[in-house]
Amino acid sequence: MEVNGRDDIRRLLKTFGIKADEIVIAHLARNPGELPLQIRLILEDRTDYGDHAPESPLHLEVDGEIRR
């Protein structure tokens, strides 16, 4: 993989992290309570490969909880 590709990945993940942090904090502020927030992060390839889809599509799920 070229350096530009890795830079694109890092930029995208950084942007996602910042936006996710902001929206989760806002959600917790609007929905106070004692129960932990159950959350799932999903990463999937949305590329239209036409008739040549990968044999193993890119897909990652991470489940977790955020204590209040």
Residue pairs with C-beta under 8 A, 6 or more apart in sequence:
20 41
24 37
24 39
24 66
27 37
28 37
28 66
28 68
32 68
33 68
34 68
35 68
36 65
36 66
36 67
36 68
37 65
37 66
37 68
38 63
38 65
39 63
39 64
39 65
39 66
40 61
40 62
40 63
40 64
41 61
41 62
41 64
42 59
42 60
42 61
43 58
43 59
43 60
43 61
44 57
44 58
44 59
44 60
45 54
45 57
45 58
45 59
